[in-house]
């Protein structure tokens, strides 16, 4: 992330905005629910199978004041906002969540947990990555654990991480999208064998919506 401005990240008053849109949640526990999505640029994890590589470099996305982002969200009927990336924990998100909370908006985040978490959150989806494991405290606060399955080694990683989260945390396995046809039979068999897990489908892609 060349030229990444840490001062801007620390202040959190502007964010490199990849996209924002009103749609339905397509993954995990809240699948099918309406939400406003805020995708922030910047990621230092770099999963080879990532389907949002355009979000990796924060410097190619416009810095947008959070007041404008919040105003855009309020133009929709959304009662919840999902902050994703990239890796949103790179930024101080307290100013953003504070402004959303003033309007009674529920705040959800999806993060790999590789940086300290800021902000106030109603739902934390932890999607940990093997090459850059999360801070231990994320396991205590995660509402949802979503492990992306690319190959068989990810099942081992899923089990390792599932032992660290609390009993209230919802557990999901989700195929990496480009390997869906190849992976879904084994994921189904795995969940049938270990029913503490649930299958997460990228439902928005099947519905052809953002």
ZIWO-V624864 format. One record per backbone hydrogen bond with DSSP energy under -1.0 kcal/mol. CO is the residue of the C=O (numbers start at 1). NH is the residue of the N-H. If there is no record, write none. Layout:
CO | NH
CO | NH
//
This chain:
1 | 4
5 | 9
6 | 10
7 | 11
8 | 12
9 | 92
13 | 66
15 | 17
15 | 64
16 | 41
19 | 39
21 | 37
23 | 35
25 | 32
26 | 203
28 | 31
30 | 33
33 | 25
35 | 23
36 | 82
37 | 21
38 | 84
39 | 18
39 | 19
42 | 87
47 | 50
52 | 55
53 | 56
55 | 42
56 | 43
57 | 60
58 | 61
62 | 17
64 | 15
65 | 69
66 | 70
67 | 71
68 | 72
69 | 73
70 | 74
73 | 76
79 | 106
80 | 36
81 | 108
82 | 38
83 | 110
84 | 40
87 | 90
88 | 91
93 | 97
94 | 98
95 | 99
96 | 100
97 | 101
98 | 102
100 | 103
100 | 105
101 | 104
106 | 81
107 | 122
107 | 123
108 | 83
109 | 125
111 | 127
113 | 135
123 | 109
124 | 143
124 | 144
125 | 111
126 | 146
129 | 132
135 | 138
136 | 139
137 | 141
138 | 142
143 | 170
144 | 126
145 | 172
147 | 174
149 | 176
151 | 154
152 | 155
153 | 157
154 | 158
155 | 159
156 | 160
157 | 161
158 | 162
159 | 163
161 | 164
166 | 169
170 | 145
171 | 198
172 | 147
173 | 200
174 | 149
176 | 179
177 | 180
179 | 183
180 | 184
183 | 187
184 | 188
185 | 189
186 | 190
187 | 191
188 | 192
189 | 193
190 | 194
194 | 197
198 | 173
201 | 203
202 | 205
202 | 206
203 | 207
204 | 209
//
